[in-house]
């Protein structure tokens, strides 16, 4: 709201003369305050307070409707922006982020320099934020929400916590209420108390949160994105805007990744190109391959197609200051002779063509024929996006051969109807093959017949009551061949069996 009304530099120009601002949403069948700015907090308003009560305290209060979806989108965008510091970024509630910076601080001049850089950049973007660096997520949360933030040494953890209110332990209201009624207002009031009576009276949660904040209990965080297997990035003094410059940098970064892939004996199957714009927006482009790949030029070709596909949506603005290329999935790379083995060039050309088509037009643009394990004709073959086919190959491993589909007992037509179309038949005897049939208002007299071929239903899918099918290959007087089947048998069910045409032969 502040950035929209007062511009992104509103923090550096100081807050304009404006009443306190609060966002309200419906909770417990009442309109309550959901978020407050610093001015609203300064005059004593609090989250969860009723709008009527807040109006009575501050008649000039500027109340805006809460928009959880927009808040979530902003938090997701900030999480993308924080990828410049560490790939381990987790969302915390509706207004917080966790960054696991283990092993990353030396790249930014130390913990203090990293924290100052994060807060100063957010300040320049018009985002008011507080941050803390500590050895546990609970201590970070407490210091950022109720303390002064900063870098907290492990030895000072207990002293910092003791000065904070019990709300800093992330306890629900049904626990905070009883604690407050007995005079336990700060964490320092809890620390010297015997643990057993405290747990009996208030439950185990206060002690658990306290131990997590002090590092006595583990508290794992879940990053929102998987950590790349390999990554390479370039931080630019002069931001780039043109696609050619981006591709040139991507090619250079792919060359750096090639060395790591060679050491692992692998090739990349899924790549991601991250473009960090100067104003904080992050573009994330992914490209999958049909075979393990480590050639920088071929990787660059994939992202050339991706950039062409998103050309209108890729707004460079004032340019991109960080370019990062990641390997999200890899696979064992089988070295092949390029000059003397027959067929290698054709195979590589086909896989390169498939990669480019999928990268430019999306996974649904190229389909592959798969053979599921089913003897029911309409399920024995399926068209799936080729990217899904690559994913299944990656899951089972290229060395593992998929089990073949059930072999058919007879010829199958080249064209199947989905679903099978009903026909009217006339047979000499009920269980015999038909002599004539009518399909699509056309009458056909059958001159020759082969069959029947019985195909039972799949009870684990269709149920035990699904009737079996008796298939016949028939030929009419004009020499046209059809595939008919009778669903059910005479006397097996109350209704008479039905006839369908399932396909036509070439």
N, C-alpha and C positions, 0 to 999 in steps of 0.2 A: 504494500500500500504506500509506504513512504517513498519508495523509489518511483512509483507511478505518479504520485502527486508532486513530489519535490525534486525528482531527478536523482541519478545515481550518486551525485556528489553531495547529497544533503548532509551527510555526517561531517564532512570536512568543512562545510559552511555553517555548521551548528543547526540545531533543530529550529525551524521557523516558529513564530508565535502561533501556536495552535493548541486547542484544548487537548486533554489526554485522549488517547485512542484505545478502544477495546473492540474485540470481536466476540460476537455472541452467537450461540447456537442452542438448539432445543435439547435439553437433557432432563430426564425425570419429569416429563410433561411440563416443563417450564423453560423459559428463556434464561440462560445463564451465561456468564462471561467465560469464554474459552481461552483467549489470549489477551495479554495486556502489554502496552508499551511501558517504557521506564517511567514516564510521567504518571501513568495510571497506577503503577506500583508505588510510586513515591507518595501519593495521596492516600494510600491505605487500601486500595481495591485489591481483590484477590480472585484467582481462578475459581470457578464454581459458584461465585456469588450471583444472586438473582439480579436481573437487569433493573427491576424496580428499585431495589435497595441501592444499586450502584447509582442510579439517577438521583436518588435522594441525597447521596453523599456528594455527588458532583453533577449538578444539573447541566453543565456545559459538556459533559462527556460525549465524545464522538463515537457512537456505536455502529459498527459495520457488521454485516452478516458473515459468519464464518464459512469458509470454503475448504473443507478437508481435502478435496481432490486437488485443488490448486496448491495447498500447502504440501501435499505429498509430492506433487510434480516438482516443486521448488527444491524439496529435500533430496529427491532423486538427482536433480541437476547438480546440486552441490556435492553429492556423493561422487558423481562423475568428475566434477572439477577436482576433487581431492585425490583422484587417481594419480595426479602429478607428484604426489608425495609418497604414496604407498598403494600397492594393489589391494591391500586388506582394509576395506572400508565397509563398515556395517551401519545399518540404520538403528537408531535408538529412539523409540517412541515417535512422536509427531514433530519433534523439534530438535533432535540431536543426532550426532554422528560419532561413531567410534573409529579411530584410525590406529591400527597396529603398526607402529613405526619401528619395531624391533629390526635392527640392522640397516635402517634407512637414515638415521640422524646424521651420520658422517657425510652424507651426500649434500646436506644443507647447512653445514657448519655447526652442528650440534643441536641439542634439544631446544635450548633457548632461542637460537636463531631460527629453527624450524617453526616454533610456535609464533614467534614475532612475524615471520613471513606469512603464515596462514592468516593471522588476524589482520595484518596490515593490508593484505590483498582483499580480504573480505570487506574491510573498511572502505577501500577505494571503490569496491563494487556496490557500496550503499547497503551492506548487510551488517547489522549490528550483532556481534557474536562475542561469546566468552569461551575461553578454552583453558585446558589444564593438561599437563603431562605428569603421569604418575605410574606407579608399578601395577596398579589394578584398575579395572574399569569402574568399579564402585567408587573408588576415591576420586577418579577423574570426574565422574558425574557429580559427585557431591561438591567438589571444589568449583566446578564450572557453574553449577546452578545456585549454590548458596554461599560460595566463598569468593575469593579474589582470583581464582585460577592460578596460572603460572606453572612453573616446574617445581614439583614436590619430591624431595628425596624420600627414599624408603624409611630412613631413620626418623623423619619428621611426620610420618603418616598419622600416628596416633595423636600427636599434638594438634595437627591441622583438623582432624576429625572432631576432637574434643570441643572445639570452638563453634561447631556447626549445629544447627537445630536437628531434631530427630527426623524431620522431613527429608533431610539429605540422605537418609538410608533407603529411600524409595519404598516406603511402607504404605499400604492402603489406608484409607480413612478409618476403617473399622479397627485398625491397630493403633493409629495415631491418636484417636479419641481417648481410649483408656489410658494411654501413656501420658497424655496431657492432663487428664483429670487427677492423676496421682503426683503431678509436679515434675515429671520427667520431660523437660523441655529441650534439652540439648543432648548431644551424643556423649559429652563429658559426664552427664548424670548417669548414663548407662554403664560406662566403663568400669567403675569400682563395685558395681552390684554383684551379688552372687548369681551365677548363671542358672542354677537349677530352679530357684524360686521365680526368676524372671521368665524362664521358659514355661513354667506351669501356669503363670498368670496371664502372659501375653502371647503364648505360643512360640514355636521355634523360629518364626520368620525374622524377628528383630535380631536375634543372635546370628542367624545365617547371613543377613545383610551386613552386620558388623564384621563378621569374620571374612566375608568376601572383600569388603573395603580394606581390611588390614592385610589381606593376602594369606590368611589362614585357611581359606576355602577357595578352590578354583572356581572361576566364573568365565567359561568360554564365550567368545563372541563369534557370530556366524557372518562371514563376509558375504556381501550381496552378490558378488561375482566370483567365479572360479579364478584361482591364481594361474596366470599363464605359465606354461612350461618353460618357455624362453621368451625374452623380450629385448628389444633394442630401441633406443630413443635418441632423438637429437633435439637439444634445446637451442633455439635460434635467437641471435641478437637482433636480427632484422626479420620480422614476421614475413611469411610467404603467403601469396594469395592465389597464384595461378595453378592449374592442375598439372602443368608440366613440371613446375618446381616440386609439387607434392610427390609426383611419380618419381622424379629423380632422387628425392630423399628416400622414398620407399624402396627403390632399387638398392641404394647404398645400405639401408638398414637390413634388407634381405641378405646382402652379402655378409653382414656381421652375423646374422642368424645361421647362415650356412655352415660356418665353422663349428658352432655349437651343435647343430644337427649331425654333422659328420662325426664329431666326437662321440655322440650317442648312438651312431649307426642308424639314425632314423630320418624320416622325411615328414614334413608337415602335412596334415590333412585338413586343418582348419586354422585360418589366419585372421587376425583382427588388426585393422589400421585405426589408430586413435588420433584425432586431430583436435588439439586444444586451442581454441580461439582466444584472442587477447582479452575479450570481455568476459571470459569465463565459460562460455558454452563449449561443449565437447561433442564432437561427431564421432560415432563408432561404426565402422564399416567392416563387415565380415565376408570372407570368401572361403568356400570349401573346395576341395579338389577330389577328383575321382581316384587318384593314386598318390602315394607319398611323394612329396615335392620339396626340393631344396634349391632349385635353380633360380637365382635372383631375377633374371629376365622374365621367366614364366610367372613368377609371383607378381611382378610389376604389371604384367599383361592382365592378370585377374583384377587388380585394383584399377587399372585403366577402364575396364568394362564396368566395374562398380561405380566409379566416379561418373562415367557417362550415364549410368542408369539414374543416379541421384543428382544429376547436374543442376536441375532447377531448385532442389531442396538444400543444396550445399552452398550456404551463404558464407563466404569467407570474411565478410565484414572488414575489419582492419587487419586481418591476417591471422595466421596460425603461428603460435610461438613454440609449440612442442609438437613433434611428430613421433609417434611410437608405433612400432610393428611388433605384434605378439604372435606366438604359436600357441594356440589353445588346445590342439590335439595333434598327436603325431603317431607314427607307425613305423615299424621296421622297414628300412629302405633296402630293397634288393638291387644291388648293382647289376647293370646289364651292359653287354657289349653294344656299342653304338654303331660300329662301322661294318661288322662282318656278320652279325646274326640277322637272318632274314626275318622280316616282320616287325622288328623293333620300332622302326620309324613310323609304320602305319599305326601301331598301337599307341605310340606317344601322340601322334597327330590326332587320333580319335579322342583320347582322353583330354588333350588340350582344347579341342573343339567343344566337348561337353562342359569343361570347366568355364570357358568363356561365355557360353550360352546361359548357363545357370547364373553366373556372376552378373550378367547384364539384365536378363529378363526375369530372374527369380526361379525358385526351385520347381514351380508348377509348369514351367515352360518346356521342360524336357522330361519325358516319362520313360520308364523302363519296364519291361515285361518280367514279372516274377512268377514263380510256380509254387504256390503254397501246397502243403501236404494235404490234399483233399481229392477224393474220387468223385465228388459231386461236380459235374461239368462246369457250372457257372462259377464255382469257387476254385477251380484248378488253375486258373490264370488270372492275373490281376495287373493292371497298370498302376504303378506307383511313381511318385517323383524320384528322379534319379538321385537326388540328394539323400532321400530316405534309404535308398539302396546302398549308397556309400556308407551311411551311418550303420546299417546292419552289418556290412562287411567289417567295419571298424570294431563292432561289438564282438563278433565271433572270431575275428582274426583272419587275415587273408590266407593263412596256411590251412585253415579248417574248411573243408568242403561241405557245402550245405547238403542236407539229405535230399535225394531226388524225390519228386512227386510220385504218387502212385501211378504206375504205368497203366495206360488204358488197355482194355481187352480188345478193342477194335478200332477202326478208323474213326476219326473225329472230323466234323465239318470245319471248314476254314472260317465260317461265319456263324456265330451263335447269337440267338435273340435273347435280349435281357429286358424284361422277363420272357419266358417261353409264351408263345401265343396259342390260344385255344383253337382247336379244329373240330369239325364234325366228321365222324367216320362211320363206315358201314363195313362189317366183317361177316364172314360166312358163319363162324361160330364165335361165341363170346370171347373165348381165350385166344382166338387165332389172330393173326395179323390182319390189318384192315385191307379191304379190297378197293375202296374209294375213300376220298376225304375232300372236304370243302374248307378252303382257307382263303381269307380275304376276298370272299364272294366269287372265288374261282373254283371250279370243279376239276378234280384230278383223279384219273383212273390208274390204279397201281398195276404195273406189269410184273415186277419182281420185288422180292422182299428178302432181307437178311435179318435174323434175330430170333428170339429176343435176347437182349443183353440186360440183365437185371442189375440195377444200382440202388442199393439201400440208402436210406437217409442217415445222416450223422446224428445219432440220438443225443450226443452231448451238446449239440447246437440246436437241432430242430425238435428235440423231444422224442420220447419213445413211441408216440402215436403217429409219427410222420410216415405216410405210406411209401412203399418202395416204388421204383419206376422200372418199367419194361420198355427198353429202347429197340426200335426197328429202323434199319436203313432200307428205304424204299425208293423205287424209280418209277416215274409215270410214263405214259405213252410217248411224251416228247423227249424222253431221255434225261429229264431233270431228276436229280437225286435229293432226297430230303431225310431229315432225322426226326422221327416221330417217337413219342413215348406215351405209354398208358400209365397214369398215376393211380395206384391201388389195384386191387384184384376183386373179381366177382365173388361175392359172398363174404369177403373179409370185413366189410363195413356196410352200414345201412344204405348209403348212397352208392350209385353206380360209379365205376371208375371214369375218370375224365382223360381226354386225349389232348396232347399239345404237340406243336412243332417247335423244336428247339434249335434247329439250324438247317442250313443248306450247304450241300457239297459243291465244289467247283465244277 
